[in-house]
Amino acid sequence: MANIITGIRIVLSVALLFFPALSPAFFVLYVAGGLSDMIDGVVARRTGTVSEFGSRLDTFADIVFAVVCLMKLLPVLPVPLWLYIWIAIIAIIKVANIAAGYVKQKEFIFHLFGKYIVGILNCSATPLKNRLWQASTSILSNKKAICEYKNQCLMI
């Protein structure tokens, strides 16, 4: 069951690509994807179905979800340069974590110490997340046009 929930997050992530960023449909899919990320591990532990495959699938789903969200949100939200640097630092830590696991174990290991470093970095960016949320809600409340790729606009 947990792997099905994780698979649903991958499908939701891909579906995000087909909706304009900050649209109501985008928010519904985003929230559903976030909720699935929160509950899949709980379901796996409670049902006794924790597995290496599930752990790797969850990591893959997290990466897909994060990449899709970055692709959709960065072009439409005002993002300062330092945030791009912050994102790059987190990505470098993730890649270094995976590379270190490969060198040490001769296989790709995604859940190592670097995961905790990235978690700390993400938590320390909470004020930034609040600012991005305020920016996105102000865009929605002002009913501005949100332009997507290929000059397609959605009036909210």
C-alpha positions in Angstrom: 0.0 0.0 0.0 2.8 2.4 0.9 4.5 1.9 -2.5 1.2 2.6 -4.2 1.0 5.9 -2.3 4.5 6.7 -3.3 3.7 5.9 -6.9 0.7 8.2 -6.8 3.1 11.0 -5.7 5.1 10.4 -8.9 2.0 10.5 -11.0 0.9 13.7 -9.2 4.3 15.2 -9.8 4.1 14.6 -13.5 0.5 15.9 -13.6 1.8 19.2 -12.1 3.6 19.8 -15.4 0.3 20.2 -17.2 -1.2 22.9 -15.0 -0.2 26.5 -14.7 1.9 27.3 -11.6 -0.1 28.8 -8.7 -3.4 27.8 -10.3 -6.0 26.1 -8.1 -5.5 22.8 -9.8 -1.7 23.1 -9.2 -2.2 23.8 -5.5 -4.6 20.8 -5.2 -2.0 18.5 -6.8 0.8 20.0 -4.8 -0.9 19.5 -1.5 -1.9 16.0 -2.5 1.7 15.2 -3.4 2.9 16.7 -0.1 0.4 14.7 1.9 1.4 11.5 0.1 5.0 12.2 1.1 4.0 12.5 4.7 1.9 9.3 4.9 3.7 6.7 2.8 6.4 6.1 5.3 3.9 5.9 8.2 1.7 3.4 6.2 4.8 1.3 5.5 5.9 1.2 9.1 2.4 0.5 10.5 1.6 -2.3 7.9 5.1 -3.8 8.3 5.8 -3.4 4.6 9.0 -1.3 4.9 11.4 -2.4 2.1 14.6 -1.3 0.4 12.6 -0.9 -2.8 10.0 1.3 -1.1 12.8 3.5 0.4 14.4 4.0 -3.0 11.0 4.6 -4.6 10.3 7.2 -2.0 13.6 8.9 -2.7 13.0 8.9 -6.4 9.5 10.3 -5.9 10.9 13.1 -3.7 13.4 14.0 -6.4 10.7 14.0 -9.1 8.4 16.1 -6.9 11.1 18.6 -6.0 12.4 19.0 -9.6 8.9 19.5 -11.0 8.0 22.0 -8.3 11.2 24.0 -9.0 10.6 23.9 -12.7 7.1 25.3 -12.3 7.6 27.7 -9.5 11.0 29.4 -10.0 9.9 31.0 -13.3 6.8 32.6 -11.8 7.9 33.6 -8.3 10.3 36.4 -7.6 13.3 34.5 -6.3 16.5 36.3 -5.1 19.9 35.1 -6.2 20.9 33.8 -2.8 18.0 31.4 -3.0 19.3 29.9 -6.2 22.7 29.5 -4.4 20.9 27.8 -1.5 19.1 25.4 -3.8 22.4 24.6 -5.5 24.1 23.9 -2.2 21.3 21.5 -1.2 21.6 19.8 -4.7 25.4 19.5 -4.3 25.0 17.9 -0.9 22.4 15.4 -2.2 24.7 14.4 -5.1 27.7 14.2 -2.9 25.7 12.0 -0.5 24.7 9.6 -3.2 28.3 9.5 -4.6 29.7 8.9 -1.1 27.2 6.0 -0.7 28.3 4.5 -4.0 32.0 4.8 -3.2 31.6 3.3 0.2 29.0 0.5 -0.6 29.5 0.0 -4.4 25.8 0.7 -4.8 23.7 3.8 -4.8 22.6 4.6 -1.3 20.2 7.5 -0.9 19.5 7.6 2.8 22.7 8.6 4.5 23.9 11.4 6.7 23.6 14.0 4.0 19.8 13.6 4.1 19.9 15.0 7.6 22.1 17.9 6.6 19.7 18.8 3.8 16.8 18.5 6.3 18.6 21.0 8.6 19.2 23.4 5.6 15.5 23.1 4.5 14.3 23.9 8.1 16.6 26.9 8.4 15.0 28.3 5.2 11.5 28.4 6.9 11.3 32.2 6.8 12.0 32.0 3.1 9.3 29.5 2.6 6.9 31.8 4.4 7.9 34.7 2.1 7.4 32.6 -1.0 3.9 31.5 0.4 3.0 35.2 1.0 4.2 36.1 -2.6 2.1 33.3 -4.1 -1.0 34.1 -2.1 -0.7 37.8 -2.9 -0.6 36.9 -6.6 -3.7 34.8 -6.2 -5.5 37.4 -4.1 -4.7 40.2 -6.6 -6.1 38.1 -9.4 -3.2 38.8 -11.7 -2.5 36.9 -14.8 0.0 34.1 -14.4 1.9 33.6 -17.6 3.3 30.1 -18.4 5.6 28.8 -20.9 4.8 29.7 -24.6 3.1 32.9 -23.5 0.0 31.1 -22.3 -1.8 33.0 -19.5 -4.3 31.9 -17.0 -6.5 34.5 -15.4 -7.3 33.6 -11.8 
